[in-house]
Amino acid sequence: MRQRLAFALGYLRNPRHVGAIAPASRALAQAILAEVLRNDAQVLIEVGAGTGAITRALMPALDRLDRFLVIERDPGFARMLSAHFPELEVLNCCASSVDQLPLDASAPVTLVSSLPLLSMPKAEVQKCVSAMLSLMTHRPGSKLIQYTYAAPHLRPFANIPYGWRWRRVVSIWANLPPATVWSLEQTPRGASIVH
Ligand SMILES: C[S@@+](CC[C@H](N)C(=O)[O-])C[C@H]1O[C@@H](n2cnc3c(N)ncnc32)[C@H](O)[C@@H]1O
């Protein structure tokens, strides 16, 4: 209940940056956890964590991680995340600086993004996407898990680097609004590339 209220206040502060009317549902958060666990990456970075609905679901992955960083641009949400998850590295900054983080130079990273790419200002989307791509392309074996509220066939963004592809993971119709989870990952050797 407190989480919903905090989310609604965040939405009123900045509707284009929050981009949804309710925190992620348990079903959506669990689908993202399952996708995170498919990977061996020991660094997990969640961007746009909001009230922490997905962060909380990702906690079972903590045991197998070296680092779990959380990036949130809204200072109110960032304070709440720091208070609720003292064991995580919560950074109150823009996702466009994700490629500047002091990380092991080549260790693969799993990025989980709740960024509302369709409602955020275009220039900001461009900066955030390019920082996430730069981080991943320098670390083979990395992937980006991004969910959208758009029609399930619409990929989160275009112009992905050669050798990468979008894989549609699942659509969660019970989420408010319904959401589709996507994974941006390197094309397996020999497979054809569909952008
Ligand atoms: C859809 S909401 C997050 C939902 C979250 N999973 C939850 O259930 O509470 C998107 C979040 O992204 C954050 N955000 C938007 N633009 C951002 C940016 N450029 N960098 C970091 N966070 C950003 C917003 O402040 C908001 O908390």
PDBQT file of the ligand as one rigid body, heavy atoms in Angstrom, charges set to zero:
ROOT
HETATM    1  C1  LIG A 201       8.205   2.462 -14.651  1.00  0.00    +0.000 C 
HETATM    2  S1  LIG A 201       9.003   3.310 -13.308  1.00  0.00    +0.000 S 
HETATM    3  C2  LIG A 201       9.761   2.062 -12.347  1.00  0.00    +0.000 C 
HETATM    4  C3  LIG A 201       8.926   0.988 -11.925  1.00  0.00    +0.000 C 
HETATM    5  C4  LIG A 201       9.577   0.121 -10.895  1.00  0.00    +0.000 C 
HETATM    6  N1  LIG A 201       9.996  -1.123 -11.489  1.00  0.00    +0.000 N 
HETATM    7  C5  LIG A 201       8.554  -0.102  -9.800  1.00  0.00    +0.000 C 
HETATM    8  O1  LIG A 201       7.826  -1.080  -9.919  1.00  0.00    +0.000 OA
HETATM    9  O2  LIG A 201       8.463   0.722  -8.894  1.00  0.00    +0.000 OA
HETATM   10  C6  LIG A 201      10.414   3.993 -14.107  1.00  0.00    +0.000 C 
HETATM   11  C7  LIG A 201      11.475   4.536 -13.176  1.00  0.00    +0.000 C 
HETATM   12  O3  LIG A 201      12.571   4.982 -13.961  1.00  0.00    +0.000 OA
HETATM   13  C8  LIG A 201      13.116   6.138 -13.355  1.00  0.00    +0.000 C 
HETATM   14  N2  LIG A 201      13.860   6.861 -14.403  1.00  0.00    +0.000 N 
HETATM   15  C9  LIG A 201      13.344   7.525 -15.470  1.00  0.00    +0.000 A 
HETATM   16  N3  LIG A 201      14.326   8.041 -16.223  1.00  0.00    +0.000 NA
HETATM   17  C10 LIG A 201      15.494   7.672 -15.630  1.00  0.00    +0.000 A 
HETATM   18  C11 LIG A 201      16.865   7.877 -15.953  1.00  0.00    +0.000 A 
HETATM   19  N4  LIG A 201      17.221   8.573 -17.031  1.00  0.00    +0.000 N 
HETATM   20  N5  LIG A 201      17.802   7.352 -15.151  1.00  0.00    +0.000 NA
HETATM   21  C12 LIG A 201      17.442   6.628 -14.035  1.00  0.00    +0.000 A 
HETATM   22  N6  LIG A 201      16.156   6.404 -13.667  1.00  0.00    +0.000 NA
HETATM   23  C13 LIG A 201      15.196   6.914 -14.458  1.00  0.00    +0.000 A 
HETATM   24  C14 LIG A 201      11.900   6.887 -12.844  1.00  0.00    +0.000 C 
HETATM   25  O4  LIG A 201      12.239   7.823 -11.843  1.00  0.00    +0.000 OA
HETATM   26  C15 LIG A 201      11.030   5.732 -12.341  1.00  0.00    +0.000 C 
HETATM   27  O5  LIG A 201      11.286   5.469 -10.997  1.00  0.00    +0.000 OA
ENDROOT
TORSDOF 0
